[in-house]
Amino acid sequence: MSSLRRFHVQSKYPGRVDLLKPVDYLCDQTCPTYHAGHWLYWDATHFTLAGSTFMTDRAASTFRTFILGGSNAMSSGAPTEN
């Protein structure tokens, strides 16, 4: 989904739409494709089991906040765009 479309969806439903961008959790100074002896991607658009676990572990606090009724997943510690 393009950035413009995401903005449109968020502005159409203020306070009801949260964005979770995997790149915010997978990448720090680099975007690894291999971690702890395992490939993180099956192909260009799908995680392996190791990749899913890696992403979930890094985003756990954001998922927890969202599931427990936090108002905005992006404000719960996820990196934000500048």
Summary of the structure (lengths in Angstrom):
residues: 82
radius of gyration: 14.0
end to end distance: 19.2
largest distance: 43.1
contacts: 173
relative contact order: 0.15
helix: 45%
strand: 11%
